[in-house]
Amino acid sequence: MPKMKTRKAYAKRFKFTGTGKLKYKKQGLRHILTKKSTKRKRNLRHAGILSVAETKRAKSLLPYG
């Protein structure tokens, strides 16, 4: 049986934590930052955790994660 292919777009955007959850960088911190509040920008710095339902789908796209 051939190897399963990893979806490279997902592999670049998501990393597995030690407990098997998926973390990702939040959107909205690249440009047009002047109109965003300091609190909003500060909260965007932290990594986001993917929901359980989305994690199940993503694990099929990242078979060797």
PDB file with SEQRES, HELIX, SHEET and CRYST1 records, atoms N, CA, C and O in Angstrom:
SEQRES   1 A   65  MET PRO LYS MET LYS THR ARG LYS ALA TYR ALA LYS ARG          
SEQRES   2 A   65  PHE LYS PHE THR GLY THR GLY LYS LEU LYS TYR LYS LYS          
SEQRES   3 A   65  GLN GLY LEU ARG HIS ILE LEU THR LYS LYS SER THR LYS          
SEQRES   4 A   65  ARG LYS ARG ASN LEU ARG HIS ALA GLY ILE LEU SER VAL          
SEQRES   5 A   65  ALA GLU THR LYS ARG ALA LYS SER LEU LEU PRO TYR GLY          
HELIX    1 AA1 LYS A    8  ARG A   13  1                                   6    
HELIX    2 AA2 THR A   38  ARG A   45  1                                   8    
HELIX    3 AA3 VAL A   52  LEU A   61  1                                  10    
SHEET    1 AA1 3 PHE A  14  PHE A  16  0                                        
SHEET    2 AA1 3 LEU A  22  TYR A  24 -1                                        
SHEET    3 AA1 3 GLY A  48  ILE A  49 -1                                        
CRYST1    1.000    1.000    1.000  90.00  90.00  90.00 P 1           1          
ATOM      1  N   MET A   1       0.842  -1.182   0.000  1.00  0.00           N  
ATOM      2  CA  MET A   1       0.000   0.000   0.000  1.00  0.00           C  
ATOM      3  C   MET A   1       0.887   1.245   0.000  1.00  0.00           C  
ATOM      4  O   MET A   1       1.833   1.313   0.785  1.00  0.00           O  
ATOM      5  N   PRO A   2       0.611   2.226  -0.853  1.00  0.00           N  
ATOM      6  CA  PRO A   2       1.454   3.417  -0.916  1.00  0.00           C  
ATOM      7  C   PRO A   2       1.287   4.299   0.324  1.00  0.00           C  
ATOM      8  O   PRO A   2       0.324   4.177   1.081  1.00  0.00           O  
ATOM      9  N   LYS A   3       2.250   5.178   0.497  1.00  0.00           N  
ATOM     10  CA  LYS A   3       2.191   6.119   1.611  1.00  0.00           C  
ATOM     11  C   LYS A   3       1.051   7.109   1.399  1.00  0.00           C  
ATOM     12  O   LYS A   3       0.682   7.424   0.268  1.00  0.00           O  
ATOM     13  N   MET A   4       0.503   7.590   2.507  1.00  0.00           N  
ATOM     14  CA  MET A   4      -0.522   8.629   2.431  1.00  0.00           C  
ATOM     15  C   MET A   4       0.170   9.979   2.272  1.00  0.00           C  
ATOM     16  O   MET A   4       1.236  10.209   2.844  1.00  0.00           O  
ATOM     17  N   LYS A   5      -0.439  10.866   1.497  1.00  0.00           N  
ATOM     18  CA  LYS A   5       0.161  12.176   1.281  1.00  0.00           C  
ATOM     19  C   LYS A   5      -0.355  13.181   2.308  1.00  0.00           C  
ATOM     20  O   LYS A   5      -1.540  13.206   2.638  1.00  0.00           O  
ATOM     21  N   THR A   6       0.556  13.998   2.799  1.00  0.00           N  
ATOM     22  CA  THR A   6       0.216  15.071   3.720  1.00  0.00           C  
ATOM     23  C   THR A   6      -0.229  16.282   2.920  1.00  0.00           C  
ATOM     24  O   THR A   6       0.403  16.630   1.923  1.00  0.00           O  
ATOM     25  N   ARG A   7      -1.317  16.934   3.345  1.00  0.00           N  
ATOM     26  CA  ARG A   7      -1.725  18.184   2.703  1.00  0.00           C  
ATOM     27  C   ARG A   7      -0.780  19.275   3.172  1.00  0.00           C  
ATOM     28  O   ARG A   7      -0.838  19.696   4.328  1.00  0.00           O  
ATOM     29  N   LYS A   8       0.086  19.734   2.284  1.00  0.00           N  
ATOM     30  CA  LYS A   8       1.149  20.669   2.657  1.00  0.00           C  
ATOM     31  C   LYS A   8       0.604  22.018   3.130  1.00  0.00           C  
ATOM     32  O   LYS A   8       1.226  22.672   3.968  1.00  0.00           O  
ATOM     33  N   ALA A   9      -0.544  22.441   2.608  1.00  0.00           N  
ATOM     34  CA  ALA A   9      -1.130  23.705   3.051  1.00  0.00           C  
ATOM     35  C   ALA A   9      -1.496  23.632   4.538  1.00  0.00           C  
ATOM     36  O   ALA A   9      -1.303  24.597   5.278  1.00  0.00           O  
ATOM     37  N   TYR A  10      -2.023  22.489   4.964  1.00  0.00           N  
ATOM     38  CA  TYR A  10      -2.355  22.301   6.383  1.00  0.00           C  
ATOM     39  C   TYR A  10      -1.096  22.162   7.219  1.00  0.00           C  
ATOM     40  O   TYR A  10      -1.023  22.694   8.327  1.00  0.00           O  
ATOM     41  N   ALA A  11      -0.100  21.448   6.694  1.00  0.00           N  
ATOM     42  CA  ALA A  11       1.128  21.217   7.450  1.00  0.00           C  
ATOM     43  C   ALA A  11       1.860  22.522   7.746  1.00  0.00           C  
ATOM     44  O   ALA A  11       2.529  22.644   8.772  1.00  0.00           O  
ATOM     45  N   LYS A  12       1.732  23.495   6.848  1.00  0.00           N  
ATOM     46  CA  LYS A  12       2.402  24.776   7.059  1.00  0.00           C  
ATOM     47  C   LYS A  12       1.663  25.651   8.068  1.00  0.00           C  
ATOM     48  O   LYS A  12       2.272  26.518   8.693  1.00  0.00           O  
ATOM     49  N   ARG A  13       0.366  25.435   8.232  1.00  0.00           N  
ATOM     50  CA  ARG A  13      -0.448  26.319   9.061  1.00  0.00           C  
ATOM     51  C   ARG A  13      -0.718  25.796  10.464  1.00  0.00           C  
ATOM     52  O   ARG A  13      -1.014  26.584  11.363  1.00  0.00           O  
ATOM     53  N   PHE A  14      -0.625  24.503  10.671  1.00  0.00           N  
ATOM     54  CA  PHE A  14      -0.994  23.907  11.949  1.00  0.00           C  
ATOM     55  C   PHE A  14       0.147  23.077  12.525  1.00  0.00           C  
ATOM     56  O   PHE A  14       0.909  22.450  11.789  1.00  0.00           O  
ATOM     57  N   LYS A  15       0.252  23.082  13.863  1.00  0.00           N  
ATOM     58  CA  LYS A  15       1.227  22.254  14.575  1.00  0.00           C  
ATOM     59  C   LYS A  15       0.485  21.509  15.675  1.00  0.00           C  
ATOM     60  O   LYS A  15      -0.445  22.047  16.276  1.00  0.00           O  
ATOM     61  N   PHE A  16       0.892  20.279  15.938  1.00  0.00           N  
ATOM     62  CA  PHE A  16       0.282  19.492  16.998  1.00  0.00           C  
ATOM     63  C   PHE A  16       0.906  19.846  18.334  1.00  0.00           C  
ATOM     64  O   PHE A  16       2.116  20.049  18.430  1.00  0.00           O  
ATOM     65  N   THR A  17       0.071  19.921  19.370  1.00  0.00           N  
ATOM     66  CA  THR A  17       0.575  20.095  20.729  1.00  0.00           C  
ATOM     67  C   THR A  17       0.892  18.706  21.282  1.00  0.00           C  
ATOM     68  O   THR A  17       0.645  17.699  20.618  1.00  0.00           O  
ATOM     69  N   GLY A  18       1.428  18.653  22.471  1.00  0.00           N  
ATOM     70  CA  GLY A  18       1.767  17.375  23.083  1.00  0.00           C  
ATOM     71  C   GLY A  18       0.559  16.509  23.377  1.00  0.00           C  
ATOM     72  O   GLY A  18       0.671  15.284  23.422  1.00  0.00           O  
ATOM     73  N   THR A  19      -0.607  17.136  23.579  1.00  0.00           N  
ATOM     74  CA  THR A  19      -1.810  16.372  23.898  1.00  0.00           C  
ATOM     75  C   THR A  19      -2.645  16.048  22.659  1.00  0.00           C  
ATOM     76  O   THR A  19      -3.727  15.472  22.774  1.00  0.00           O  
ATOM     77  N   GLY A  20      -2.143  16.419  21.461  1.00  0.00           N  
ATOM     78  CA  GLY A  20      -2.840  16.069  20.236  1.00  0.00           C  
ATOM     79  C   GLY A  20      -3.764  17.137  19.688  1.00  0.00           C  
ATOM     80  O   GLY A  20      -4.443  16.918  18.685  1.00  0.00           O  
ATOM     81  N   LYS A  21      -3.798  18.300  20.340  1.00  0.00           N  
ATOM     82  CA  LYS A  21      -4.606  19.393  19.814  1.00  0.00           C  
ATOM     83  C   LYS A  21      -3.822  20.093  18.704  1.00  0.00           C  
ATOM     84  O   LYS A  21      -2.608  19.919  18.589  1.00  0.00           O  
ATOM     85  N   LEU A  22      -4.518  20.880  17.891  1.00  0.00           N  
ATOM     86  CA  LEU A  22      -3.860  21.615  16.816  1.00  0.00           C  
ATOM     87  C   LEU A  22      -3.851  23.098  17.139  1.00  0.00           C  
ATOM     88  O   LEU A  22      -4.887  23.677  17.464  1.00  0.00           O  
ATOM     89  N   LYS A  23      -2.674  23.712  17.048  1.00  0.00           N  
ATOM     90  CA  LYS A  23      -2.574  25.148  17.271  1.00  0.00           C  
ATOM     91  C   LYS A  23      -2.223  25.830  15.961  1.00  0.00           C  
ATOM     92  O   LYS A  23      -1.618  25.229  15.073  1.00  0.00           O  
ATOM     93  N   TYR A  24      -2.613  27.096  15.854  1.00  0.00           N  
ATOM     94  CA  TYR A  24      -2.411  27.856  14.632  1.00  0.00           C  
ATOM     95  C   TYR A  24      -2.198  29.325  14.975  1.00  0.00           C  
ATOM     96  O   TYR A  24      -2.547  29.775  16.066  1.00  0.00           O  
ATOM     97  N   LYS A  25      -1.622  30.067  14.035  1.00  0.00           N  
ATOM     98  CA  LYS A  25      -1.449  31.511  14.222  1.00  0.00           C  
ATOM     99  C   LYS A  25      -2.736  32.204  13.799  1.00  0.00           C  
ATOM    100  O   LYS A  25      -3.294  31.915  12.741  1.00  0.00           O  
ATOM    101  N   LYS A  26      -3.198  33.120  14.640  1.00  0.00           N  
ATOM    102  CA  LYS A  26      -4.444  33.825  14.354  1.00  0.00           C  
ATOM    103  C   LYS A  26      -4.255  34.825  13.219  1.00  0.00           C  
ATOM    104  O   LYS A  26      -3.164  35.356  13.013  1.00  0.00           O  
ATOM    105  N   GLN A  27      -5.328  35.066  12.497  1.00  0.00           N  
ATOM    106  CA  GLN A  27      -5.297  36.007  11.380  1.00  0.00           C  
ATOM    107  C   GLN A  27      -5.487  37.431  11.863  1.00  0.00           C  
ATOM    108  O   GLN A  27      -5.928  37.664  12.989  1.00  0.00           O  
ATOM    109  N   GLY A  28      -5.153  38.382  11.005  1.00  0.00           N  
ATOM    110  CA  GLY A  28      -5.468  39.773  11.264  1.00  0.00           C  
ATOM    111  C   GLY A  28      -4.349  40.586  11.874  1.00  0.00           C  
ATOM    112  O   GLY A  28      -4.604  41.659  12.420  1.00  0.00           O  
ATOM    113  N   LEU A  29      -3.119  40.113  11.800  1.00  0.00           N  
ATOM    114  CA  LEU A  29      -2.019  40.853  12.430  1.00  0.00           C  
ATOM    115  C   LEU A  29      -0.921  41.184  11.408  1.00  0.00           C  
ATOM    116  O   LEU A  29       0.240  41.364  11.774  1.00  0.00           O  
ATOM    117  N   ARG A  30      -1.295  41.262  10.138  1.00  0.00           N  
ATOM    118  CA  ARG A  30      -0.309  41.525   9.089  1.00  0.00           C  
ATOM    119  C   ARG A  30      -0.273  42.987   8.662  1.00  0.00           C  
ATOM    120  O   ARG A  30       0.803  43.576   8.557  1.00  0.00           O  
ATOM    121  N   HIS A  31      -1.424  43.567   8.419  1.00  0.00           N  
ATOM    122  CA  HIS A  31      -1.470  44.960   7.966  1.00  0.00           C  
ATOM    123  C   HIS A  31      -2.780  45.587   8.425  1.00  0.00           C  
ATOM    124  O   HIS A  31      -3.635  44.910   8.997  1.00  0.00           O  
ATOM    125  N   ILE A  32      -2.933  46.898   8.169  1.00  0.00           N  
ATOM    126  CA  ILE A  32      -4.075  47.689   8.640  1.00  0.00           C  
ATOM    127  C   ILE A  32      -4.191  47.552  10.168  1.00  0.00           C  
ATOM    128  O   ILE A  32      -5.246  47.203  10.698  1.00  0.00           O  
ATOM    129  N   LEU A  33      -3.095  47.832  10.844  1.00  0.00           N  
ATOM    130  CA  LEU A  33      -3.046  47.651  12.300  1.00  0.00           C  
ATOM    131  C   LEU A  33      -3.419  48.917  13.066  1.00  0.00           C  
ATOM    132  O   LEU A  33      -3.681  48.855  14.267  1.00  0.00           O  
ATOM    133  N   THR A  34      -3.446  50.057  12.391  1.00  0.00           N  
ATOM    134  CA  THR A  34      -3.678  51.314  13.114  1.00  0.00           C  
ATOM    135  C   THR A  34      -5.093  51.413  13.654  1.00  0.00           C  
ATOM    136  O   THR A  34      -5.306  52.010  14.710  1.00  0.00           O  
ATOM    137  N   LYS A  35      -6.054  50.847  12.961  1.00  0.00           N  
ATOM    138  CA  LYS A  35      -7.440  50.942  13.434  1.00  0.00           C  
ATOM    139  C   LYS A  35      -7.788  49.885  14.469  1.00  0.00           C  
ATOM    140  O   LYS A  35      -8.865  49.940  15.064  1.00  0.00           O  
ATOM    141  N   LYS A  36      -6.902  48.925  14.697  1.00  0.00           N  
ATOM    142  CA  LYS A  36      -7.166  47.877  15.688  1.00  0.00           C  
ATOM    143  C   LYS A  36      -6.644  48.317  17.043  1.00  0.00           C  
ATOM    144  O   LYS A  36      -5.589  48.943  17.145  1.00  0.00           O  
ATOM    145  N   SER A  37      -7.391  47.981  18.077  1.00  0.00           N  
ATOM    146  CA  SER A  37      -6.996  48.398  19.418  1.00  0.00           C  
ATOM    147  C   SER A  37      -5.795  47.581  19.899  1.00  0.00           C  
ATOM    148  O   SER A  37      -5.515  46.495  19.393  1.00  0.00           O  
ATOM    149  N   THR A  38      -5.104  48.129  20.877  1.00  0.00           N  
ATOM    150  CA  THR A  38      -3.931  47.458  21.441  1.00  0.00           C  
ATOM    151  C   THR A  38      -4.324  46.127  22.059  1.00  0.00           C  
ATOM    152  O   THR A  38      -3.605  45.137  21.927  1.00  0.00           O  
ATOM    153  N   LYS A  39      -5.468  46.106  22.737  1.00  0.00           N  
ATOM    154  CA  LYS A  39      -5.947  44.868  23.358  1.00  0.00           C  
ATOM    155  C   LYS A  39      -6.223  43.798  22.313  1.00  0.00           C  
ATOM    156  O   LYS A  39      -5.894  42.627  22.507  1.00  0.00           O  
ATOM    157  N   ARG A  40      -6.828  44.204  21.207  1.00  0.00           N  
ATOM    158  CA  ARG A  40      -7.148  43.249  20.137  1.00  0.00           C  
ATOM    159  C   ARG A  40      -5.876  42.682  19.512  1.00  0.00           C  
ATOM    160  O   ARG A  40      -5.795  41.482  19.252  1.00  0.00           O  
ATOM    161  N   LYS A  41      -4.880  43.544  19.269  1.00  0.00           N  
ATOM    162  CA  LYS A  41      -3.614  43.088  18.682  1.00  0.00           C  
ATOM    163  C   LYS A  41      -2.856  42.183  19.644  1.00  0.00           C  
ATOM    164  O   LYS A  41      -2.221  41.215  19.225  1.00  0.00           O  
ATOM    165  N   ARG A  42      -2.923  42.498  20.923  1.00  0.00           N  
ATOM    166  CA  ARG A  42      -2.244  41.684  21.933  1.00  0.00           C  
ATOM    167  C   ARG A  42      -2.848  40.287  21.989  1.00  0.00           C  
ATOM    168  O   ARG A  42      -2.122  39.300  22.105  1.00  0.00           O  
ATOM    169  N   ASN A  43      -4.183  40.199  21.907  1.00  0.00           N  
ATOM    170  CA  ASN A  43      -4.841  38.894  21.941  1.00  0.00           C  
ATOM    171  C   ASN A  43      -4.606  38.080  20.672  1.00  0.00           C  
ATOM    172  O   ASN A  43      -4.671  36.851  20.706  1.00  0.00           O  
ATOM    173  N   LEU A  44      -4.337  38.745  19.564  1.00  0.00           N  
ATOM    174  CA  LEU A  44      -4.061  38.041  18.314  1.00  0.00           C  
ATOM    175  C   LEU A  44      -2.666  37.418  18.297  1.00  0.00           C  
ATOM    176  O   LEU A  44      -2.390  36.546  17.473  1.00  0.00           O  
ATOM    177  N   ARG A  45      -1.783  37.857  19.200  1.00  0.00           N  
ATOM    178  CA  ARG A  45      -0.428  37.309  19.229  1.00  0.00           C  
ATOM    179  C   ARG A  45      -0.403  35.851  19.666  1.00  0.00           C  
ATOM    180  O   ARG A  45       0.442  35.076  19.217  1.00  0.00           O  
ATOM    181  N   HIS A  46      -1.329  35.480  20.540  1.00  0.00           N  
ATOM    182  CA  HIS A  46      -1.330  34.132  21.099  1.00  0.00           C  
ATOM    183  C   HIS A  46      -1.850  33.129  20.084  1.00  0.00           C  
ATOM    184  O   HIS A  46      -2.698  33.457  19.255  1.00  0.00           O  
ATOM    185  N   ALA A  47      -1.347  31.923  20.150  1.00  0.00           N  
ATOM    186  CA  ALA A  47      -1.786  30.872  19.228  1.00  0.00           C  
ATOM    187  C   ALA A  47      -3.212  30.465  19.538  1.00  0.00           C  
ATOM    188  O   ALA A  47      -3.631  30.447  20.695  1.00  0.00           O  
ATOM    189  N   GLY A  48      -3.953  30.137  18.489  1.00  0.00           N  
ATOM    190  CA  GLY A  48      -5.314  29.644  18.650  1.00  0.00           C  
ATOM    191  C   GLY A  48      -5.319  28.129  18.693  1.00  0.00           C  
ATOM    192  O   GLY A  48      -4.416  27.490  18.154  1.00  0.00           O  
ATOM    193  N   ILE A  49      -6.321  27.550  19.325  1.00  0.00           N  
ATOM    194  CA  ILE A  49      -6.478  26.096  19.392  1.00  0.00           C  
ATOM    195  C   ILE A  49      -7.698  25.730  18.556  1.00  0.00           C  
ATOM    196  O   ILE A  49      -8.774  26.305  18.724  1.00  0.00           O  
ATOM    197  N   LEU A  50      -7.523  24.779  17.664  1.00  0.00           N  
ATOM    198  CA  LEU A  50      -8.612  24.348  16.794  1.00  0.00           C  
ATOM    199  C   LEU A  50      -9.664  23.597  17.602  1.00  0.00           C  
ATOM    200  O   LEU A  50      -9.333  22.881  18.547  1.00  0.00           O  
ATOM    201  N   SER A  51     -10.934  23.760  17.229  1.00  0.00           N  
ATOM    202  CA  SER A  51     -12.015  23.074  17.935  1.00  0.00           C  
ATOM    203  C   SER A  51     -11.932  21.572  17.699  1.00  0.00           C  
ATOM    204  O   SER A  51     -11.252  21.116  16.780  1.00  0.00           O  
ATOM    205  N   VAL A  52     -12.628  20.810  18.531  1.00  0.00           N  
ATOM    206  CA  VAL A  52     -12.588  19.345  18.457  1.00  0.00           C  
ATOM    207  C   VAL A  52     -13.123  18.851  17.120  1.00  0.00           C  
ATOM    208  O   VAL A  52     -12.559  17.932  16.526  1.00  0.00           O  
ATOM    209  N   ALA A  53     -14.215  19.459  16.640  1.00  0.00           N  
ATOM    210  CA  ALA A  53     -14.811  19.040  15.372  1.00  0.00           C  
ATOM    211  C   ALA A  53     -13.864  19.298  14.201  1.00  0.00           C  
ATOM    212  O   ALA A  53     -13.727  18.457  13.312  1.00  0.00           O  
ATOM    213  N   GLU A  54     -13.214  20.456  14.203  1.00  0.00           N  
ATOM    214  CA  GLU A  54     -12.281  20.779  13.130  1.00  0.00           C  
ATOM    215  C   GLU A  54     -11.010  19.941  13.229  1.00  0.00           C  
ATOM    216  O   GLU A  54     -10.398  19.625  12.209  1.00  0.00           O  
ATOM    217  N   THR A  55     -10.608  19.579  14.439  1.00  0.00           N  
ATOM    218  CA  THR A  55      -9.408  18.772  14.627  1.00  0.00           C  
ATOM    219  C   THR A  55      -9.574  17.394  14.010  1.00  0.00           C  
ATOM    220  O   THR A  55      -8.629  16.857  13.432  1.00  0.00           O  
ATOM    221  N   LYS A  56     -10.763  16.815  14.125  1.00  0.00           N  
ATOM    222  CA  LYS A  56     -11.019  15.498  13.528  1.00  0.00           C  
ATOM    223  C   LYS A  56     -10.828  15.540  12.023  1.00  0.00           C  
ATOM    224  O   LYS A  56     -10.250  14.621  11.443  1.00  0.00           O  
ATOM    225  N   ARG A  57     -11.310  16.599  11.386  1.00  0.00           N  
ATOM    226  CA  ARG A  57     -11.152  16.737   9.937  1.00  0.00           C  
ATOM    227  C   ARG A  57      -9.685  16.959   9.567  1.00  0.00           C  
ATOM    228  O   ARG A  57      -9.191  16.387   8.595  1.00  0.00           O  
ATOM    229  N   ALA A  58      -8.999  17.783  10.338  1.00  0.00           N  
ATOM    230  CA  ALA A  58      -7.617  18.128  10.027  1.00  0.00           C  
ATOM    231  C   ALA A  58      -6.683  16.930  10.203  1.00  0.00           C  
ATOM    232  O   ALA A  58      -5.687  16.815   9.488  1.00  0.00           O  
ATOM    233  N   LYS A  59      -6.990  16.043  11.139  1.00  0.00           N  
ATOM    234  CA  LYS A  59      -6.120  14.888  11.362  1.00  0.00           C  
ATOM    235  C   LYS A  59      -6.104  13.953  10.158  1.00  0.00           C  
ATOM    236  O   LYS A  59      -5.117  13.253   9.932  1.00  0.00           O  
ATOM    237  N   SER A  60      -7.195  13.937   9.378  1.00  0.00           N  
ATOM    238  CA  SER A  60      -7.195  13.114   8.171  1.00  0.00           C  
ATOM    239  C   SER A  60      -6.330  13.732   7.082  1.00  0.00           C  
ATOM    240  O   SER A  60      -5.828  13.025   6.208  1.00  0.00           O  
ATOM    241  N   LEU A  61      -6.153  15.065   7.133  1.00  0.00           N  
ATOM    242  CA  LEU A  61      -5.316  15.759   6.162  1.00  0.00           C  
ATOM    243  C   LEU A  61      -3.854  15.770   6.572  1.00  0.00           C  
ATOM    244  O   LEU A  61      -2.973  16.028   5.751  1.00  0.00           O  
ATOM    245  N   LEU A  62      -3.596  15.488   7.852  1.00  0.00           N  
ATOM    246  CA  LEU A  62      -2.223  15.406   8.373  1.00  0.00           C  
ATOM    247  C   LEU A  62      -2.003  14.009   8.943  1.00  0.00           C  
ATOM    248  O   LEU A  62      -1.967  13.846  10.163  1.00  0.00           O  
ATOM    249  N   PRO A  63      -1.857  13.004   8.094  1.00  0.00           N  
ATOM    250  CA  PRO A  63      -1.835  11.626   8.586  1.00  0.00           C  
ATOM    251  C   PRO A  63      -0.638  11.277   9.476  1.00  0.00           C  
ATOM    252  O   PRO A  63      -0.736  10.380  10.313  1.00  0.00           O  
ATOM    253  N   TYR A  64       0.484  11.971   9.305  1.00  0.00           N  
ATOM    254  CA  TYR A  64       1.679  11.623  10.074  1.00  0.00           C  
ATOM    255  C   TYR A  64       1.991  12.664  11.144  1.00  0.00           C  
ATOM    256  O   TYR A  64       3.140  12.787  11.568  1.00  0.00           O  
ATOM    257  N   GLY A  65       0.990  13.408  11.581  1.00  0.00           N  
ATOM    258  CA  GLY A  65       1.200  14.463  12.567  1.00  0.00           C  
ATOM    259  C   GLY A  65       1.348  13.952  13.968  1.00  0.00           C  
ATOM    260  O   GLY A  65       1.531  14.739  14.897  1.00  0.00           O  
TER     261      GLY A  65                                                      
END                                                                             
